[in-house]
Amino acid sequence: MGELEPDGDGVPCWSVRARHELTEDRIVHDAEAEPGSPQAQTVMALHHTLRGRARLYARHLELLTTFFVQDAENEGLLEDADVTALKIATGLRVSTVQATGMLRDAHRAVHCMPQTFAYLQRGDLPEHFHHYLLRRVRGLTEEQARQVDAHLARVELPSVPRESFEAQVRLAVRLATAGTIPAPASSLRSVEISNVDDEAGTASVTITGPIPEIKALVHRLEVTSRTVQKAQRAALEDGQEGPLPFDIDENLRERGKALSLRTLRYAILVHSILDIDPVQETCRPYKILVTIPVTTLLGMDEAPGMLDGLTPIPAEQARQLAAGEATWQRILTEPLTGAYLPVAATTYQPSAQMRLQLRLRHPVCAAPGCTRPTVLAAEDDHIIEYDHEHPAAGGQTSLWNLHRLCWVHHQAKTAGHIDPERDPGDDPTRNRDGSIPATPLETTWTLGGDLRTRTREHTDLLTPRTAAFLDSAWRIHQRKREDALRLQAEERARPHQERVAEQRYEAICKVYPKRRLIPPAHHTPPPDSDDPPPF
């Protein structure tokens, strides 16, 4: 597969040659090692390991392609490989997004670029070289990838250095895409969260789009910011009563001056009501879900709060968020595992309290390997289907029987491609004693009818730490109490006259702090002692 035809002298017809053939002598020479020395042997061992890794990586891609072709769930189409991706994510311990990317890369490497893949199989193309190649051709069509493959087949891949290889890849991509109409800027519109800093409690928003639209947005924001700044200055000079415009920290009067334009741009972006006419905006489109340990709220500990159960935020920021809310909701967790303790429900639709707990238990889709967040585009799903005509005969609306799925995997479950199950012994409503499982609920998944795997619900990551903190505080309390009882017993065992004399002495010292006093008689050393008196 992919063998390069030799010329008349039996040498492959490479149009791009390396300066030197990469022989063992050349490898040792480039590493500046003495031939035959232990260092030279180590260098060659590393080179053989590099070639072995390339062959293993090629085998990995072959297996992925074979698995995809043989899996009846995808019907031979990459676009229908959601269940296949779930299976691969389970086996390779990656997310479904990564598994889908692996499938696409494997298909492109094996079927669209067989000549460079042949070099990889022989170990002549290092694994990291091939990773770079795949990154550069991911945005190309299959025909363009074949053109890149044909170009690189004329390059002496077993010997060229990395810089030359990458240069040839860039050239091949440029040649393959010559004359292609670039994608319109309108297709690149996006808004993404980036630069999440857990320690500082900050994040960034990156807005990408056509240059005229972005410049117009910045211009409108600049004009609006200057207008608000001017209004703030006028209100401060006139001593205006009532709330000031965009006083986000409610301290403008204390500052005595308007906010900077930089701060106002942020305030206007974050705190303005979006104009989406004619569509009506919901009253509260997004609810921030922050869990805070009680020890952090009381100032006893500096453990962080958790945003949607995944992202830690600084303790001080968590306390400020809690102080600004009129209502707190108590969430009970099992102290050793952090499992969320369930609440009851009797209807088909989960209650608001149940939905809140479901978001904590499933901040991302419950399907194995899926990393899609469940804040918005997700659905509460009954593991055992709810029987609308005979509710008692079907699955109940309880936290034991509910989880959150993204719309893709909810459709796959409805279609029967994936099937989740839970142990009835974990259902508190079926236990005779009504006990609640102390560990997170586990779900057994059947993927495509032939693969089974298990997942566990998300837990509160800070509960074990908080429990350990409270346990330590209780032990300290017990120790201090024991010390206090011991001192109290010793005090009671002392002679009455001795305690009276000591208390009188302390009282006189408080009244005459600078006067030299003779201590009580019981502090005087025995007559036969040679030690000088302490006073």
Salt bridges, closest charged atoms under 4 A:
GLU3 OE2 - ARG122 NH1 3.23
ASP30 OD1 - ARG26 NH1 3.53
ASP30 OD1 - HIS29 ND1 3.61
GLU62 OE1 - ARG59 NH1 3.74
ASP71 OD1 - LYS87 NZ 3.21
GLU73 OE1 - HIS417 ND1 3.39
ASP105 OD2 - ARG138 NH2 2.71
ASP124 OD1 - ARG51 NH1 3.02
ASP124 OD2 - ARG122 NE 3.32
GLU127 OE1 - ARG53 NH2 3.27
GLU127 OE2 - HIS131 NE2 3.25
GLU142 OE2 - HIS107 NE2 3.18
GLU142 OE1 - ARG146 NH2 3.79
GLU156 OE1 - ARG17 NE 2.94
GLU166 OE2 - ARG162 NE 2.50
GLU213 OE2 - ARG189 NH2 2.65
GLU222 OE2 - ARG226 NE 3.12
GLU222 OE1 - ARG265 NE 2.91
ASP301 OD2 - ARG465 NH1 2.42
GLU302 OE2 - ARG319 NH2 3.11
ASP308 OD1 - ARG359 NH2 2.51
GLU316 OE1 - ARG319 NH2 3.38
GLU379 OE1 - HIS410 ND1 2.73
ASP380 OD2 - ARG355 NE 3.35
ASP380 OD1 - ARG404 NH1 2.53
ASP381 OD2 - HIS403 NE2 2.86
ASP381 OD1 - HIS410 NE2 3.28
ASP381 OD2 - LYS413 NZ 3.39
GLU385 OE2 - LYS413 NZ 2.68
ASP427 OD2 - ARG430 NE 3.41
GLU442 OE1 - ARG454 NH2 2.56
GLU442 OE2 - ARG456 NE 3.71
ASP450 OD1 - LYS87 NZ 3.05
GLU457 OE1 - ARG361 NH1 2.75
GLU457 OE2 - HIS362 NE2 3.33
GLU457 OE2 - ARG422 NH2 3.33
ASP471 OD2 - ARG475 NH1 2.16
ASP483 OD1 - ARG486 NH2 3.87
GLU490 OE2 - ARG486 NH1 3.34
GLU491 OE1 - ARG494 NH1 3.06
GLU498 OE2 - ARG494 NE 3.27
GLU502 OE1 - ARG494 NH2 2.69
